[in-house]
Each structure stands twice: as structure tokens, then as C-alpha cells.
Amino acid sequence: MQKVMLVACVFAGVAVYTTLAISAEDLAAAVKERRHLMKDIVRPAAKVGGDMVKGTVPFDAAKAGKAMTDISDVPDQYVKLFPKGTEHGAVADSEASPKIWEDFDGFKATAQKLKDASAKAASAAAQGEGAFSAAFNDMTKVCKDCHQTYRVKKE
Ligand code: HEC
């Protein structure tokens, strides 16, 4: 009888362990993936739009629209890549402020703002350069807002 109890306890312990613990590799992979989205998708797409707004590259409605659509595809997957334990200092290369987990709804709402603002910039591109510039500048304010509140720059 005692032996049966012991076995049951061990199994219960294993079950709790596997549901709660996320391995260090999984945490590192989440940081890597979210950095990839910002660095390799959002930043280059924002540069495509920014160069047109600055006038260093001629305005091209189709290219501008595509770049903004690429950005609007990111936020939904992005907010899923913030498991607890991946804040700055906990995982190498993380620049995520602990504030994200103190106010996860606020963080998600800001990500949703990026999705809306980039979708708006994508449709504005079809209306011409002036409309695009205005919508693009509104979008970049969302980048700045989120970084100021939820990102810590590595020293
Ligand atoms: C909802 C919040 C949020 C929005 C909106 C946002 N970012 Fe970020 N961004 C972050 C966070 C948080 C990090 C740091 C993530 C990490 O290190 O784990 C980051 C990191 C970055 C990085 C550094 C990537 C790296 O690891 O080298 C770049 C570049 C970047 N963002 C560009 C942008 C641009 C451009 C926009 C707007 C088009 C934008 N971001 C909008 C939250 C946001």
C-alpha cells in the first residue's frame, strides 16, 4: 500500500513539473524568434516606408502597401512569444522590460495598435504619397511608444 502511494506521488510530481516548467531552451527560442520578427521583418519593412517618406527612394504604392502589410502580420504572433521568465537579464539578448508581465493587457493593446496602424498605412498607400506619409508617421509613433514603455536597451 505504501509503495502504491509513493508511486502515485512520484507521478503527480512529474505531471506538475511538466506542465509548469518551460525549459531554458524554449525560453531562449522564444526570445530568438521575437527578435527575428522585429529585426528581419518589421525593421526592414519600416525602412522601405521610411525611405519613401524621407524622399530618398521614390514613392511606390505597391511596395509601400506590401511593406505595411508585412508589418501588420507580425503583432498577433509577436505577443505569443513572451513566456514568463524571458525578461531582460533572465535570458541573454532579451530587451523585454519586466513591465510587459506587469501589464500584459497593455502590452497586447499596444501590439494591436501597431497592427491597426500598419493596416491603415497599407490602405493609405493606395491613396497616394501624402496619405501614406501621414499614416506611416502615425505608425512609427506606436513603435516608439511601445519601445519606451516595454523595451529596455541593453547596456
Ligand atoms: C507592442 C510593442 C512593440 C511595438 C509596437 C514595436 N516594438 Fe519593436 N520591440 C519591442 C520589444 C519588447 C523589443 C525587445 C524584444 C526582446 O528583446 O525580447 C523590440 C525590439 C525591436 C528591435 C530590435 C530587434 C533586435 O533584437 O535586434 C527593432 C529593430 C524593433 N523593435 C523595431 C520596431 C519597429 C520599426 C516598430 C514599428 C514599426 C516596432 N519595433 C514596434 C516591442 C515593440
Backbone and ligand atoms as CSV (ligand in chain L), in Angstrom:
chain,resi,resn,atom,element,x,y,z
A,1,MET,N,N,0.839,-1.213,0.000
A,1,MET,CA,C,0.000,0.000,0.000
A,1,MET,C,C,0.866,1.251,0.000
A,2,GLN,N,N,1.834,1.232,0.919
A,2,GLN,CA,C,2.728,2.388,0.993
A,2,GLN,C,C,3.457,2.626,-0.326
A,3,LYS,N,N,3.811,1.512,-0.942
A,3,LYS,CA,C,4.546,1.593,-2.194
A,3,LYS,C,C,3.675,2.234,-3.293
A,4,VAL,N,N,2.399,1.845,-3.303
A,4,VAL,CA,C,1.469,2.391,-4.300
A,4,VAL,C,C,1.352,3.912,-4.126
A,5,MET,N,N,1.195,4.347,-2.860
A,5,MET,CA,C,1.098,5.782,-2.571
A,5,MET,C,C,2.323,6.531,-3.092
A,6,LEU,N,N,3.466,5.920,-2.813
A,6,LEU,CA,C,4.709,6.566,-3.213
A,6,LEU,C,C,4.769,6.752,-4.728
A,7,VAL,N,N,4.385,5.681,-5.454
A,7,VAL,CA,C,4.400,5.742,-6.914
A,7,VAL,C,C,3.443,6.841,-7.396
A,8,ALA,N,N,2.246,6.882,-6.769
A,8,ALA,CA,C,1.266,7.894,-7.156
A,8,ALA,C,C,1.839,9.299,-6.973
A,9,CYS,N,N,2.529,9.495,-5.835
A,9,CYS,CA,C,3.112,10.811,-5.567
A,9,CYS,C,C,4.163,11.183,-6.594
A,10,VAL,N,N,4.961,10.215,-6.950
A,10,VAL,CA,C,6.008,10.495,-7.927
A,10,VAL,C,C,5.381,10.918,-9.247
A,11,PHE,N,N,4.323,10.199,-9.656
A,11,PHE,CA,C,3.675,10.548,-10.921
A,11,PHE,C,C,3.048,11.934,-10.862
A,12,ALA,N,N,2.412,12.231,-9.734
A,12,ALA,CA,C,1.801,13.552,-9.592
A,12,ALA,C,C,2.876,14.621,-9.703
A,13,GLY,N,N,4.010,14.354,-9.082
A,13,GLY,CA,C,5.126,15.312,-9.126
A,13,GLY,C,C,5.600,15.537,-10.540
A,14,VAL,N,N,5.722,14.479,-11.292
A,14,VAL,CA,C,6.178,14.600,-12.679
A,14,VAL,C,C,5.176,15.421,-13.491
A,15,ALA,N,N,3.887,15.138,-13.278
A,15,ALA,CA,C,2.857,15.853,-14.034
A,15,ALA,C,C,2.937,17.355,-13.768
A,16,VAL,N,N,3.088,17.736,-12.492
A,16,VAL,CA,C,3.163,19.156,-12.156
A,16,VAL,C,C,4.405,19.771,-12.796
A,17,TYR,N,N,5.479,19.062,-12.706
A,17,TYR,CA,C,6.730,19.567,-13.255
A,17,TYR,C,C,6.598,19.849,-14.756
A,18,THR,N,N,6.006,18.886,-15.491
A,18,THR,CA,C,5.962,19.064,-16.945
A,18,THR,C,C,4.992,20.158,-17.371
A,19,THR,N,N,3.938,20.411,-16.604
A,19,THR,CA,C,3.039,21.485,-17.035
A,19,THR,C,C,3.616,22.855,-16.694
A,20,LEU,N,N,4.364,22.967,-15.613
A,20,LEU,CA,C,4.831,24.289,-15.195
A,20,LEU,C,C,6.163,24.696,-15.815
A,21,ALA,N,N,7.034,23.720,-15.992
A,21,ALA,CA,C,8.384,24.101,-16.375
A,21,ALA,C,C,8.511,24.288,-17.874
A,22,ILE,N,N,9.032,25.423,-18.267
A,22,ILE,CA,C,9.396,25.635,-19.659
A,22,ILE,C,C,10.918,25.578,-19.660
A,23,SER,N,N,11.471,24.791,-20.540
A,23,SER,CA,C,12.918,24.603,-20.484
A,23,SER,C,C,13.647,25.876,-20.881
A,24,ALA,N,N,14.882,25.976,-20.430
A,24,ALA,CA,C,15.703,27.139,-20.770
A,24,ALA,C,C,15.829,27.287,-22.284
A,25,GLU,N,N,15.853,26.144,-22.985
A,25,GLU,CA,C,15.969,26.215,-24.462
A,25,GLU,C,C,14.714,26.839,-25.066
A,26,ASP,N,N,13.542,26.464,-24.512
A,26,ASP,CA,C,12.297,27.042,-25.040
A,26,ASP,C,C,12.260,28.548,-24.819
A,27,LEU,N,N,12.730,28.986,-23.651
A,27,LEU,CA,C,12.734,30.423,-23.359
A,27,LEU,C,C,13.668,31.144,-24.328
A,28,ALA,N,N,14.857,30.581,-24.523
A,28,ALA,CA,C,15.817,31.199,-25.431
A,28,ALA,C,C,15.268,31.227,-26.860
A,29,ALA,N,N,14.547,30.161,-27.246
A,29,ALA,CA,C,13.987,30.102,-28.600
A,29,ALA,C,C,12.913,31.171,-28.801
A,30,ALA,N,N,12.125,31.427,-27.768
A,30,ALA,CA,C,11.087,32.464,-27.868
A,30,ALA,C,C,11.727,33.841,-28.066
A,31,VAL,N,N,12.806,34.107,-27.323
A,31,VAL,CA,C,13.500,35.404,-27.452
A,31,VAL,C,C,14.079,35.533,-28.859
A,32,LYS,N,N,14.673,34.442,-29.342
A,32,LYS,CA,C,15.285,34.468,-30.663
A,32,LYS,C,C,14.225,34.740,-31.742
A,33,GLU,N,N,13.097,34.074,-31.620
A,33,GLU,CA,C,12.041,34.218,-32.617
A,33,GLU,C,C,11.443,35.630,-32.592
A,34,ARG,N,N,11.208,36.179,-31.404
A,34,ARG,CA,C,10.597,37.521,-31.374
A,34,ARG,C,C,11.584,38.578,-31.853
A,35,ARG,N,N,12.871,38.372,-31.572
A,35,ARG,CA,C,13.860,39.315,-32.091
A,35,ARG,C,C,13.918,39.229,-33.605
A,36,HIS,N,N,13.829,38.008,-34.120
A,36,HIS,CA,C,13.823,37.820,-35.572
A,36,HIS,C,C,12.666,38.596,-36.218
A,37,LEU,N,N,11.482,38.539,-35.619
A,37,LEU,CA,C,10.329,39.236,-36.204
A,37,LEU,C,C,10.578,40.748,-36.265
A,38,MET,N,N,11.111,41.315,-35.185
A,38,MET,CA,C,11.369,42.767,-35.160
A,38,MET,C,C,12.509,43.138,-36.109
A,39,LYS,N,N,13.574,42.351,-36.046
A,39,LYS,CA,C,14.815,42.709,-36.742
A,39,LYS,C,C,14.734,42.429,-38.242
A,40,ASP,N,N,14.145,41.298,-38.606
A,40,ASP,CA,C,14.218,40.859,-40.005
A,40,ASP,C,C,12.928,41.096,-40.781
A,41,ILE,N,N,11.834,41.410,-40.090
A,41,ILE,CA,C,10.585,41.680,-40.812
A,41,ILE,C,C,10.128,43.114,-40.578
A,42,VAL,N,N,9.940,43.485,-39.297
A,42,VAL,CA,C,9.384,44.819,-39.008
A,42,VAL,C,C,10.363,45.929,-39.398
A,43,ARG,N,N,11.616,45.799,-38.972
A,43,ARG,CA,C,12.563,46.885,-39.258
A,43,ARG,C,C,12.779,47.111,-40.758
A,44,PRO,N,N,13.080,46.060,-41.553
A,44,PRO,CA,C,13.270,46.314,-42.997
A,44,PRO,C,C,12.011,46.862,-43.674
A,45,ALA,N,N,10.830,46.392,-43.245
A,45,ALA,CA,C,9.592,46.894,-43.853
A,45,ALA,C,C,9.384,48.365,-43.499
A,46,ALA,N,N,9.711,48.724,-42.245
A,46,ALA,CA,C,9.581,50.122,-41.839
A,46,ALA,C,C,10.583,50.983,-42.604
A,47,LYS,N,N,11.733,50.426,-42.922
A,47,LYS,CA,C,12.742,51.182,-43.679
A,47,LYS,C,C,12.252,51.451,-45.109
A,48,VAL,N,N,11.590,50.459,-45.713
A,48,VAL,CA,C,11.033,50.656,-47.062
A,48,VAL,C,C,10.108,51.874,-47.060
A,49,GLY,N,N,9.195,51.923,-46.076
A,49,GLY,CA,C,8.272,53.052,-45.975
A,49,GLY,C,C,8.993,54.339,-45.627
A,50,GLY,N,N,9.918,54.258,-44.679
A,50,GLY,CA,C,10.629,55.451,-44.194
A,50,GLY,C,C,11.453,56.113,-45.294
A,51,ASP,N,N,12.093,55.316,-46.112
A,51,ASP,CA,C,12.895,55.875,-47.209
A,51,ASP,C,C,12.010,56.631,-48.204
A,52,MET,N,N,10.813,56.125,-48.433
A,52,MET,CA,C,9.893,56.823,-49.349
A,52,MET,C,C,9.384,58.117,-48.732
A,53,VAL,N,N,9.098,58.063,-47.442
A,53,VAL,CA,C,8.599,59.261,-46.763
A,53,VAL,C,C,9.683,60.348,-46.723
A,54,LYS,N,N,10.929,59.927,-46.510
A,54,LYS,CA,C,12.044,60.887,-46.496
A,54,LYS,C,C,12.380,61.381,-47.896
A,55,GLY,N,N,11.977,60.604,-48.896
A,55,GLY,CA,C,12.247,61.001,-50.275
A,55,GLY,C,C,13.566,60.480,-50.817
A,56,THR,N,N,14.235,59.613,-50.061
A,56,THR,CA,C,15.497,59.063,-50.567
A,56,THR,C,C,15.224,57.961,-51.601
A,57,VAL,N,N,13.985,57.434,-51.613
A,57,VAL,CA,C,13.567,56.430,-52.595
A,57,VAL,C,C,12.215,56.906,-53.136
A,58,PRO,N,N,11.987,56.823,-54.465
A,58,PRO,CA,C,10.706,57.295,-54.999
A,58,PRO,C,C,9.517,56.510,-54.431
A,59,PHE,N,N,8.415,57.204,-54.222
A,59,PHE,CA,C,7.217,56.561,-53.686
A,59,PHE,C,C,6.719,55.502,-54.668
A,60,ASP,N,N,6.423,54.333,-54.136
A,60,ASP,CA,C,5.887,53.233,-54.942
A,60,ASP,C,C,4.748,52.613,-54.139
A,61,ALA,N,N,3.529,52.861,-54.590
A,61,ALA,CA,C,2.340,52.470,-53.819
A,61,ALA,C,C,2.314,50.970,-53.524
A,62,ALA,N,N,2.662,50.165,-54.518
A,62,ALA,CA,C,2.583,48.711,-54.325
A,62,ALA,C,C,3.605,48.236,-53.297
A,63,LYS,N,N,4.829,48.745,-53.422
A,63,LYS,CA,C,5.885,48.339,-52.471
A,63,LYS,C,C,5.575,48.829,-51.057
A,64,ALA,N,N,5.076,50.067,-50.963
A,64,ALA,CA,C,4.745,50.621,-49.649
A,64,ALA,C,C,3.628,49.804,-49.005
A,65,GLY,N,N,2.613,49.467,-49.814
A,65,GLY,CA,C,1.487,48.698,-49.294
A,65,GLY,C,C,1.923,47.326,-48.814
A,66,LYS,N,N,2.773,46.689,-49.586
A,66,LYS,CA,C,3.258,45.355,-49.227
A,66,LYS,C,C,4.056,45.411,-47.919
A,67,ALA,N,N,4.924,46.404,-47.795
A,67,ALA,CA,C,5.751,46.528,-46.585
A,67,ALA,C,C,4.866,46.706,-45.340
A,68,MET,N,N,3.818,47.528,-45.470
A,68,MET,CA,C,2.955,47.775,-44.310
A,68,MET,C,C,2.124,46.529,-43.962
A,69,THR,N,N,1.751,45.772,-44.989
A,69,THR,CA,C,1.030,44.515,-44.735
A,69,THR,C,C,1.940,43.515,-44.027
A,70,ASP,N,N,3.215,43.497,-44.428
A,70,ASP,CA,C,4.169,42.606,-43.744
A,70,ASP,C,C,4.232,42.943,-42.252
A,71,ILE,N,N,4.219,44.235,-41.933
A,71,ILE,CA,C,4.267,44.626,-40.515
A,71,ILE,C,C,2.980,44.196,-39.807
A,72,SER,N,N,1.842,44.392,-40.467
A,72,SER,CA,C,0.574,44.091,-39.782
A,72,SER,C,C,0.386,42.591,-39.534
A,73,ASP,N,N,1.164,41.768,-40.219
A,73,ASP,CA,C,1.095,40.323,-39.969
A,73,ASP,C,C,1.851,39.903,-38.700
A,74,VAL,N,N,2.676,40.788,-38.176
A,74,VAL,CA,C,3.558,40.398,-37.065
A,74,VAL,C,C,2.895,40.401,-35.675
A,75,PRO,N,N,2.159,41.455,-35.288
A,75,PRO,CA,C,1.755,41.578,-33.870
A,75,PRO,C,C,1.049,40.368,-33.262
A,76,ASP,N,N,0.158,39.705,-34.003
A,76,ASP,CA,C,-0.562,38.571,-33.414
A,76,ASP,C,C,0.382,37.456,-32.977
A,77,GLN,N,N,1.372,37.153,-33.811
A,77,GLN,CA,C,2.313,36.092,-33.416
A,77,GLN,C,C,3.308,36.639,-32.389
A,78,TYR,N,N,3.622,37.925,-32.516
A,78,TYR,CA,C,4.632,38.522,-31.644
A,78,TYR,C,C,4.275,38.392,-30.160
A,79,VAL,N,N,3.045,38.722,-29.813
A,79,VAL,CA,C,2.671,38.727,-28.390
A,79,VAL,C,C,2.631,37.323,-27.781
A,80,LYS,N,N,2.681,36.302,-28.629
A,80,LYS,CA,C,2.702,34.927,-28.102
A,80,LYS,C,C,4.117,34.487,-27.735
A,81,LEU,N,N,5.096,35.338,-27.993
A,81,LEU,CA,C,6.494,34.937,-27.790
A,81,LEU,C,C,7.087,35.545,-26.512
A,82,PHE,N,N,6.215,35.792,-25.533
A,82,PHE,CA,C,6.683,36.383,-24.279
A,82,PHE,C,C,6.317,35.520,-23.078
A,83,PRO,N,N,6.851,34.274,-23.043
A,83,PRO,CA,C,6.600,33.468,-21.845
A,83,PRO,C,C,7.276,34.126,-20.638
A,84,LYS,N,N,6.688,33.907,-19.466
A,84,LYS,CA,C,7.301,34.435,-18.241
A,84,LYS,C,C,8.712,33.892,-18.121
A,85,GLY,N,N,9.621,34.714,-17.648
A,85,GLY,CA,C,11.000,34.257,-17.485
A,85,GLY,C,C,11.874,34.651,-18.657
A,86,THR,N,N,11.361,35.519,-19.561
A,86,THR,CA,C,12.192,35.949,-20.692
A,86,THR,C,C,12.440,37.453,-20.663
A,87,GLU,N,N,12.374,38.040,-19.468
A,87,GLU,CA,C,12.644,39.470,-19.382
A,87,GLU,C,C,14.148,39.751,-19.493
A,88,HIS,N,N,14.479,41.012,-19.708
A,88,HIS,CA,C,15.867,41.445,-19.769
A,88,HIS,C,C,16.608,41.003,-18.504
A,89,GLY,N,N,17.757,40.379,-18.680
A,89,GLY,CA,C,18.519,39.913,-17.520
A,89,GLY,C,C,18.304,38.434,-17.250
A,90,ALA,N,N,17.127,37.903,-17.628
A,90,ALA,CA,C,16.837,36.485,-17.375
A,90,ALA,C,C,17.321,35.606,-18.521
A,91,VAL,N,N,17.240,36.141,-19.735
A,91,VAL,CA,C,17.685,35.407,-20.917
A,91,VAL,C,C,18.644,36.319,-21.677
A,92,ALA,N,N,19.772,35.770,-22.102
A,92,ALA,CA,C,20.742,36.570,-22.853
A,92,ALA,C,C,20.030,37.158,-24.070
A,93,ASP,N,N,20.353,38.416,-24.393
A,93,ASP,CA,C,19.810,39.088,-25.578
A,93,ASP,C,C,18.387,39.605,-25.429
A,94,SER,N,N,17.736,39.336,-24.316
A,94,SER,CA,C,16.384,39.876,-24.160
A,94,SER,C,C,16.445,41.353,-23.814
A,95,GLU,N,N,15.591,42.116,-24.474
A,95,GLU,CA,C,15.455,43.533,-24.138
A,95,GLU,C,C,14.050,43.825,-23.645
A,96,ALA,N,N,13.370,42.785,-23.209
A,96,ALA,CA,C,11.987,42.937,-22.781
A,96,ALA,C,C,11.936,43.458,-21.345
A,97,SER,N,N,11.202,44.553,-21.159
A,97,SER,CA,C,11.066,45.106,-19.815
A,97,SER,C,C,10.143,44.236,-18.967
A,98,PRO,N,N,10.429,44.116,-17.669
A,98,PRO,CA,C,9.518,43.369,-16.771
A,98,PRO,C,C,8.108,43.947,-16.791
A,99,LYS,N,N,7.997,45.200,-17.218
A,99,LYS,CA,C,6.701,45.882,-17.312
A,99,LYS,C,C,5.716,45.101,-18.197
A,100,ILE,N,N,6.238,44.358,-19.171
A,100,ILE,CA,C,5.362,43.584,-20.067
A,100,ILE,C,C,4.479,42.641,-19.268
A,101,TRP,N,N,5.060,41.990,-18.254
A,101,TRP,CA,C,4.299,40.988,-17.494
A,101,TRP,C,C,3.479,41.641,-16.388
A,102,GLU,N,N,3.858,42.864,-16.005
A,102,GLU,CA,C,3.046,43.581,-15.007
A,102,GLU,C,C,1.762,44.075,-15.657
A,103,ASP,N,N,1.827,44.320,-16.964
A,103,ASP,CA,C,0.662,44.872,-17.665
A,103,ASP,C,C,0.549,44.211,-19.037
A,104,PHE,N,N,0.286,42.929,-19.024
A,104,PHE,CA,C,0.274,42.208,-20.301
A,104,PHE,C,C,-0.860,42.679,-21.206
A,105,ASP,N,N,-1.980,43.094,-20.620
A,105,ASP,CA,C,-3.086,43.606,-21.441
A,105,ASP,C,C,-2.685,44.889,-22.159
A,106,GLY,N,N,-1.956,45.734,-21.448
A,106,GLY,CA,C,-1.478,46.982,-22.056
A,106,GLY,C,C,-0.507,46.696,-23.195
A,107,PHE,N,N,0.346,45.731,-22.967
A,107,PHE,CA,C,1.318,45.336,-23.994
A,107,PHE,C,C,0.585,44.818,-25.238
A,108,LYS,N,N,-0.400,43.953,-25.008
A,108,LYS,CA,C,-1.158,43.403,-26.133
A,108,LYS,C,C,-1.930,44.500,-26.867
A,109,ALA,N,N,-2.455,45.451,-26.105
A,109,ALA,CA,C,-3.211,46.552,-26.726
A,109,ALA,C,C,-2.285,47.392,-27.606
A,110,THR,N,N,-1.031,47.592,-27.163
A,110,THR,CA,C,-0.082,48.367,-27.966
A,110,THR,C,C,0.291,47.597,-29.234
A,111,ALA,N,N,0.409,46.277,-29.115
A,111,ALA,CA,C,0.687,45.458,-30.296
A,111,ALA,C,C,-0.487,45.542,-31.285
A,112,GLN,N,N,-1.685,45.543,-30.747
A,112,GLN,CA,C,-2.878,45.675,-31.594
A,112,GLN,C,C,-2.880,47.032,-32.308
A,113,LYS,N,N,-2.394,48.069,-31.618
A,113,LYS,CA,C,-2.297,49.400,-32.236
A,113,LYS,C,C,-1.359,49.375,-33.435
A,114,LEU,N,N,-0.268,48.621,-33.294
A,114,LEU,CA,C,0.671,48.511,-34.421
A,114,LEU,C,C,-0.011,47.805,-35.598
A,115,LYS,N,N,-0.771,46.769,-35.276
A,115,LYS,CA,C,-1.470,46.040,-36.327
A,115,LYS,C,C,-2.449,46.984,-37.064
A,116,ASP,N,N,-3.217,47.740,-36.297
A,116,ASP,CA,C,-4.195,48.659,-36.906
A,116,ASP,C,C,-3.503,49.766,-37.707
A,117,ALA,N,N,-2.460,50.359,-37.102
A,117,ALA,CA,C,-1.796,51.499,-37.748
A,117,ALA,C,C,-1.089,51.062,-39.032
A,118,SER,N,N,-0.512,49.852,-39.046
A,118,SER,CA,C,0.179,49.405,-40.258
A,118,SER,C,C,-0.835,49.009,-41.339
A,119,ALA,N,N,-1.970,48.441,-40.932
A,119,ALA,CA,C,-3.023,48.117,-41.908
A,119,ALA,C,C,-3.559,49.410,-42.530
A,120,LYS,N,N,-3.681,50.450,-41.693
A,120,LYS,CA,C,-4.160,51.748,-42.183
A,120,LYS,C,C,-3.151,52.339,-43.173
A,121,ALA,N,N,-1.865,52.223,-42.829
A,121,ALA,CA,C,-0.820,52.733,-43.727
A,121,ALA,C,C,-0.823,51.957,-45.046
A,122,ALA,N,N,-1.133,50.661,-44.970
A,122,ALA,CA,C,-1.191,49.848,-46.201
A,122,ALA,C,C,-2.305,50.352,-47.110
A,123,SER,N,N,-3.469,50.658,-46.552
A,123,SER,CA,C,-4.533,51.149,-47.441
A,123,SER,C,C,-4.281,52.593,-47.866
A,124,ALA,N,N,-3.621,53.366,-47.004
A,124,ALA,CA,C,-3.303,54.755,-47.375
A,124,ALA,C,C,-2.348,54.801,-48.565
A,125,ALA,N,N,-1.492,53.782,-48.683
A,125,ALA,CA,C,-0.530,53.759,-49.795
A,125,ALA,C,C,-1.252,53.849,-51.137
A,126,ALA,N,N,-2.428,53.213,-51.228
A,126,ALA,CA,C,-3.191,53.222,-52.486
A,126,ALA,C,C,-3.760,54.611,-52.788
A,127,GLN,N,N,-3.828,55.463,-51.749
A,127,GLN,CA,C,-4.388,56.811,-51.948
A,127,GLN,C,C,-3.326,57.840,-52.304
A,128,GLY,N,N,-2.092,57.434,-52.352
A,128,GLY,CA,C,-1.047,58.374,-52.765
A,128,GLY,C,C,-0.057,58.703,-51.668
A,129,GLU,N,N,0.953,59.441,-52.058
A,129,GLU,CA,C,2.098,59.700,-51.206
A,129,GLU,C,C,1.761,60.465,-49.927
A,130,GLY,N,N,0.904,61.493,-50.075
A,130,GLY,CA,C,0.561,62.324,-48.908
A,130,GLY,C,C,-0.139,61.510,-47.838
A,131,ALA,N,N,-1.135,60.743,-48.264
A,131,ALA,CA,C,-1.896,59.921,-47.318
A,131,ALA,C,C,-0.983,58.882,-46.679
A,132,PHE,N,N,-0.120,58.327,-47.492
A,132,PHE,CA,C,0.795,57.307,-46.954
A,132,PHE,C,C,1.730,57.906,-45.902
A,133,SER,N,N,2.334,59.048,-46.227
A,133,SER,CA,C,3.271,59.671,-45.280
A,133,SER,C,C,2.629,59.911,-43.928
A,134,ALA,N,N,1.410,60.446,-43.944
A,134,ALA,CA,C,0.723,60.748,-42.681
A,134,ALA,C,C,0.477,59.460,-41.891
A,135,ALA,N,N,-0.026,58.434,-42.580
A,135,ALA,CA,C,-0.334,57.172,-41.891
A,135,ALA,C,C,0.942,56.485,-41.421
A,136,PHE,N,N,1.996,56.598,-42.214
A,136,PHE,CA,C,3.273,55.988,-41.828
A,136,PHE,C,C,3.823,56.649,-40.565
A,137,ASN,N,N,3.758,57.980,-40.532
A,137,ASN,CA,C,4.271,58.678,-39.345
A,137,ASN,C,C,3.469,58.331,-38.094
A,138,ASP,N,N,2.161,58.154,-38.264
A,138,ASP,CA,C,1.340,57.717,-37.118
A,138,ASP,C,C,1.792,56.341,-36.629
A,139,MET,N,N,2.124,55.478,-37.565
A,139,MET,CA,C,2.539,54.127,-37.191
A,139,MET,C,C,3.857,54.145,-36.406
A,140,THR,N,N,4.803,54.964,-36.866
A,140,THR,CA,C,6.108,54.952,-36.189
A,140,THR,C,C,5.993,55.475,-34.747
A,141,LYS,N,N,4.961,56.264,-34.481
A,141,LYS,CA,C,4.744,56.692,-33.085
A,141,LYS,C,C,4.428,55.486,-32.202
A,142,VAL,N,N,3.744,54.511,-32.766
A,142,VAL,CA,C,3.408,53.300,-31.997
A,142,VAL,C,C,4.680,52.507,-31.686
A,143,CYS,N,N,5.595,52.434,-32.659
A,143,CYS,CA,C,6.887,51.759,-32.408
A,143,CYS,C,C,7.547,52.413,-31.196
A,144,LYS,N,N,7.629,53.739,-31.255
A,144,LYS,CA,C,8.338,54.483,-30.217
A,144,LYS,C,C,7.663,54.315,-28.853
A,145,ASP,N,N,6.344,54.437,-28.856
A,145,ASP,CA,C,5.584,54.283,-27.603
A,145,ASP,C,C,5.869,52.944,-26.950
A,146,CYS,N,N,5.783,51.893,-27.744
A,146,CYS,CA,C,5.954,50.558,-27.178
A,146,CYS,C,C,7.387,50.381,-26.676
A,147,HIS,N,N,8.353,50.833,-27.455
A,147,HIS,CA,C,9.750,50.674,-27.022
A,147,HIS,C,C,10.020,51.460,-25.742
A,148,GLN,N,N,9.463,52.675,-25.652
A,148,GLN,CA,C,9.693,53.473,-24.444
A,148,GLN,C,C,9.122,52.801,-23.207
A,149,THR,N,N,7.984,52.156,-23.373
A,149,THR,CA,C,7.320,51.576,-22.211
A,149,THR,C,C,7.787,50.151,-21.917
A,150,TYR,N,N,7.997,49.361,-22.951
A,150,TYR,CA,C,8.149,47.915,-22.743
A,150,TYR,C,C,9.500,47.338,-23.165
A,151,ARG,N,N,10.416,48.194,-23.578
A,151,ARG,CA,C,11.709,47.656,-24.018
A,151,ARG,C,C,12.806,48.308,-23.196
A,152,VAL,N,N,13.786,47.519,-22.763
A,152,VAL,CA,C,14.968,48.087,-22.126
A,152,VAL,C,C,16.149,47.842,-23.058
A,153,LYS,N,N,16.842,48.908,-23.356
A,153,LYS,CA,C,18.012,48.784,-24.216
A,153,LYS,C,C,19.142,48.118,-23.446
A,154,LYS,N,N,19.780,47.162,-24.099
A,154,LYS,CA,C,20.933,46.527,-23.459
A,154,LYS,C,C,22.045,47.555,-23.326
A,155,GLU,N,N,22.766,47.460,-22.179
A,155,GLU,CA,C,23.870,48.418,-21.995
A,155,GLU,C,C,24.995,48.046,-22.944
L,1,HEC,C1,C,3.934,46.089,-28.783
L,1,HEC,C2,C,5.227,46.637,-28.567
L,1,HEC,C3,C,6.145,46.936,-29.723
L,1,HEC,C4,C,5.840,47.600,-30.892
L,1,HEC,C5,C,4.517,48.224,-31.305
L,1,HEC,C6,C,7.066,47.646,-31.647
L,1,HEC,N1,N,8.081,47.012,-30.971
L,1,HEC,FE1,FE,9.991,46.733,-31.617
L,1,HEC,N2,N,10.431,45.757,-29.870
L,1,HEC,C7,C,9.571,45.537,-28.826
L,1,HEC,C8,C,10.235,44.831,-27.767
L,1,HEC,C9,C,9.609,44.412,-26.439
L,1,HEC,C10,C,11.554,44.625,-28.202
L,1,HEC,C11,C,12.641,43.868,-27.454
L,1,HEC,C12,C,12.296,42.397,-27.534
L,1,HEC,C13,C,13.302,41.454,-26.913
L,1,HEC,O1,O,14.489,41.705,-26.918
L,1,HEC,O2,O,12.934,40.461,-26.387
L,1,HEC,C14,C,11.646,45.224,-29.534
L,1,HEC,C15,C,12.786,45.219,-30.332
L,1,HEC,C16,C,12.891,45.826,-31.570
L,1,HEC,C17,C,14.092,45.823,-32.383
L,1,HEC,C18,C,15.422,45.160,-32.016
L,1,HEC,C19,C,15.421,43.746,-32.533
L,1,HEC,C20,C,16.713,43.037,-32.166
L,1,HEC,O3,O,16.638,42.159,-31.352
L,1,HEC,O4,O,17.747,43.395,-32.705
L,1,HEC,C21,C,13.814,46.531,-33.530
L,1,HEC,C22,C,14.739,46.813,-34.685
L,1,HEC,C23,C,12.430,46.965,-33.434
L,1,HEC,N3,N,11.895,46.526,-32.240
L,1,HEC,C24,C,11.784,47.710,-34.391
L,1,HEC,C25,C,10.437,48.109,-34.316
L,1,HEC,C26,C,9.760,48.949,-35.305
L,1,HEC,C27,C,10.401,49.533,-36.541
L,1,HEC,C28,C,8.473,49.078,-34.888
L,1,HEC,C29,C,7.323,49.803,-35.548
L,1,HEC,C30,C,7.077,49.579,-36.936
L,1,HEC,C31,C,8.349,48.336,-33.622
L,1,HEC,N4,N,9.561,47.782,-33.318
L,1,HEC,C32,C,7.173,48.248,-32.894
L,1,HEC,C33,C,8.249,45.913,-28.776
L,1,HEC,C34,C,7.547,46.581,-29.777
